[in-house]
Amino acid sequence: MLNSADAAFIAQLEARLGGAVARPCREADIEEPRGLFKGRGAAVLCPASTQEVSTILAMCNTALVPVVPLGGGTGLVGGQVMADGPLPVLLSLERMTAINNISQKNNTMTVEAGVVLADIHTAAEGVDRLFPLTLASEGSCRIGGNLATNAGGVNVLRYGNASALCLGLEAVLADGTVIGGLKRLRKDNTGYDIGQLMIGSEGSLGVITAAVLRLFPKPAALHTAFLAVSGPEAALRLLHRLQAEFGDAISGFELIHQTGFDFLDEGGFGLATPLETPSAWSVLLEIGGAEGLGEVLQHALAGAMDDGLVSDAVLAQNEAQRCYFWQIRETIPAANKRIGSISSHDISVPVSEVPAFITRARSAVPAHFRVNCFGHMGDGNLHYNIFPPKGESRQGYADERAGIARLIFDIVADFDGSFSAEHGIGRLKVDELQLYGNAGKLNAMRRIKAAFDPNGIMNPGVVLKA
Ligand SMILES: Cc1cc2nc3c(=O)[nH]c(=O)nc-3n(C[C@H](O)[C@H](O)[C@H](O)COP(=O)(O)OP(=O)(O)OC[C@H]3O[C@@H](n4cnc5c(N)ncnc54)[C@H](O)[C@@H]3O)c2cc1C
């Protein structure tokens, strides 16, 4: 049984820490991007060091006060907002923003958990390196949140998701135990990998306080193209063909349906397809490598056009055009938000099954609904979002949300896919995890939760039912 945090408890905490660590909750701390949940909090605690995080957690654990870790608040499954139950404290990493030990020779960087993702990109560029985790929310999300949600984004195809970009991790468990792991090693086979266990745990096991990140040499050039394809099957064949020729140099292979452009238009975003002859489906392709690779790519695309895989293509001629192509892709979620989906699904299936999934899902979803299907086709990860008919609002279809989600997730399960590819479980998908999760894995997860957080103070209701 947990207790609400109150002013006396916050005062005790501050007395123990010898200074002000608490600030009042602001609107931005308790809202989430989709407006599905509204959080609450007695205060936002802003520790300045791992030791302070440890003291705060130990005191919350003794007082049985729930703790909600907070990064940039951009999570899409409600993990950072606790809407009911005893009043929690929010633990924000906003004051822990140090970047240390940037090493070009070791291709690593050690960062505190509160560093904003965009600042990590800038710091990496400062030593002529790349940190490839790229999300539309990168100006606000913090690396601790990225690791806690095992974020994906547009470069997973080449560089992997957050877990693949992290070599070492420091975290604090519910009782204040600090798990140090900031080694800058590529190999360290010394028992359980607790750092990797914390990645994707969404604040339910402890607080991530710092990490060692992998950096990469920057590709000499990025070659970016917008391509018209006849459909997902042609896109898949194109992907395989390009992978055979360019291998891991392909860093982005995004599938976009015409509905995405319709929504950008309806939403007044002023972004149109760069293709002269658009088709129902487009691909945004990016390949990184030597300058000369651009010519090889042109040749490969000409071949794909001759073979009927691509019907129109435009290659970015400069950085501004490249940014425009990506702006189109990155603005589709904002356009979706403006239109208002009935139900959104961040799913994955084996890459080879993407076309079959799209065909089956579209035929299962009632024809009067609009579907905006787009996403990281190279990873088999699609954002499959269902909207009301044009001119109607989603409010009128609120009762249908659960049924639609179930329909889509059942199809995903038939393809042996995942009902949450990159956004996590949070509070939004706890029931789905019970329904679709593997029983043995769920049992092990509950046992890990009980071992790391026996009083259940860490982010109650996230991932597993409280
Ligand atoms: C426009 C937009 C585009 C997006 N695109 C993508 C995308 O392409 N791919 C993708 O994967 N995600 C995407 N996201 C989702 C989101 O940006 C990620 O989930 C992000 O990684 C969360 O980081 P954050 O700092 O905002 O975390 P928050 O939202 O603050 O928290 C998210 C979860 O992590 C926990 N948490 C936060 N910090 C810590 C910590 N230090 N220790 C332990 N737990 C912690 C929270 O309690 C919560 O459960 C997008 C979001 C938006 C708004």
The ligand as an ORCA input file, in Angstrom:
! r2SCAN-3c Opt
* xyz 0 1
  C       6.705     14.020    -32.386
  C       7.223     12.773    -31.717
  C       7.919     11.840    -32.469
  C       8.409     10.684    -31.883
  N       9.083      9.793    -32.654
  C       9.554      8.670    -32.090
  C      10.253      7.711    -32.884
  O      10.423      7.866    -34.087
  N      10.709      6.610    -32.271
  C      10.533      6.391    -30.939
  O      10.981      5.370    -30.439
  N       9.860      7.271    -30.166
  C       9.378      8.393    -30.710
  N       8.683      9.279    -29.939
  C       8.433      8.957    -28.523
  C       9.385      9.629    -27.504
  O      10.047     10.743    -28.013
  C      10.311      8.642    -26.925
  O       9.625      7.709    -26.179
  C      11.419      9.268    -26.044
  O      12.457      8.332    -26.101
  C      11.028      9.570    -24.598
  O      12.010     10.405    -24.008
  P      11.603     11.492    -22.916
  O      12.862     12.050    -22.345
  O      10.652     12.464    -23.462
  O      10.934     10.556    -21.825
  P       9.588     10.789    -21.007
  O       8.441     10.949    -21.922
  O       9.777     11.830    -19.987
  O       9.476      9.376    -20.281
  C       9.199      8.213    -21.011
  C       9.269      7.006    -20.073
  O      10.591      6.825    -19.595
  C      10.648      6.977    -18.170
  N      11.881      7.712    -17.877
  C      12.225      8.943    -18.340
  N      13.458      9.245    -17.919
  C      13.900      8.200    -17.187
  C      15.110      7.918    -16.486
  N      16.130      8.763    -16.463
  N      15.203      6.728    -15.834
  C      14.186      5.843    -15.851
  N      13.028      6.065    -16.484
  C      12.900      7.223    -17.155
  C       9.377      7.699    -17.788
  O       8.973      7.413    -16.466
  C       8.414      7.156    -18.829
  O       7.947      5.887    -18.434
  C       8.187     10.451    -30.503
  C       7.486     11.395    -29.741
  C       7.005     12.538    -30.334
  C       6.261     13.522    -29.484
*
